[in-house]
């Protein structure tokens, strides 16, 4: 059993990665020596002496493209593209020869701990994505197609952002909405403009019913700012809630960072999503929905083989400094995105009905989740 059996849920998880985050406090990074030395890539610091942003009408940006690490931001395939997605989360620039970092899982290759450009931590792009694309070469384009054809999106709703592409302000506020199917009958596709009114899924809404009640996912103004036109929000922990066949899968994402360049009045360009997933929490969460991914995963031994491959992708500590001698307990991830400003949403979509569990409902055991879909 190879990780390729996990393809449907992996692509789904990536597609919904930020769809259900909830910020909890400010971010922090650890410091330490490395095999090569030098400072790693960090988001820009808050602009010194900048005034607090004037909060007013919210501006909503819907993801139009999502980059998993197999292509550059122009869409050109590259085996090393993953190196440019993410940030240095542990304060170390690690090579395969580094010894001042956590110990990899049994059977993992030393290359699994190698950082990307300027110390970017992205084990997902380095280790897991190549396994996915070996059996599904179009996985990355399929995810972006799901965005452009209106299957789903992620909407970043911000107050305090101006048209100034060199803006410097602190104290912005924001929230995140999960966009459901743009057109229930799939007869329309989004134009990604100010007339695009994308329906919001109810899971993230505070009251579960209305957009006016706001999202459960709120950015902390103390850690949300714009520096020379680059939007930044950071949190030490965010909550990630995925929907697999209608069943919730909740994870803590640590050292979380979301950034983008406000390159023109209506574009969020060079977007980055960076963070750490606790390896065992991911495995245990996926164990609960394994049958909805593929019937063969109802068997404990089959799932355990998948779980071991996930452990071998662990490259970083899920909590605290990345210390030598400690067991690697987290999987770093770095994604890229492009988003366009759309109309502030006015419609709430349907929640959907959970699908039967193939592990307990043999008649439905052949069902496999569609990588580009949301919970229907």
HELIX and SHEET records of a PDB file:
HELIX    1   1 UNK A    3  UNK A    6  5                                   4    
HELIX    2   2 UNK A    7  UNK A   15  1                                   9    
HELIX    3   3 UNK A   81  UNK A   84  5                                   4    
HELIX    4   4 UNK A  110  UNK A  113  5                                   4    
HELIX    5   5 UNK A  117  UNK A  119  5                                   3    
HELIX    6   6 UNK A  123  UNK A  123  1                                   1    
HELIX    7   7 UNK A  124  UNK A  128  3                                   5    
HELIX    8   8 UNK A  129  UNK A  135  1                                   7    
HELIX    9   9 UNK A  139  UNK A  148  1                                  10    
HELIX   10  10 UNK A  202  UNK A  204  5                                   3    
HELIX   11  11 UNK A  221  UNK A  223  5                                   3    
HELIX   12  12 UNK A  279  UNK A  293  1                                  15    
HELIX   13  13 UNK A  295  UNK A  298  5                                   4    
HELIX   14  14 UNK A  300  UNK A  311  1                                  12    
HELIX   15  15 UNK A  362  UNK A  364  5                                   3    
SHEET    1   A 4 UNK A  23  UNK A  24  0                                        
SHEET    2   A 4 UNK A 230  UNK A 244 -1                                        
SHEET    3   A 4 UNK A 224  UNK A 227 -1                                        
SHEET    4   A 4 UNK A 169  UNK A 170 -1                                        
SHEET    1   B 8 UNK A  23  UNK A  24  0                                        
SHEET    2   B 8 UNK A 230  UNK A 244 -1                                        
SHEET    3   B 8 UNK A 247  UNK A 264 -1                                        
SHEET    4   B 8 UNK A 267  UNK A 278 -1                                        
SHEET    5   B 8 UNK A 330  UNK A 342 -1                                        
SHEET    6   B 8 UNK A  59  UNK A  67 -1                                        
SHEET    7   B 8 UNK A 153  UNK A 159 -1                                        
SHEET    8   B 8 UNK A 173  UNK A 179 -1                                        
END                                                                             
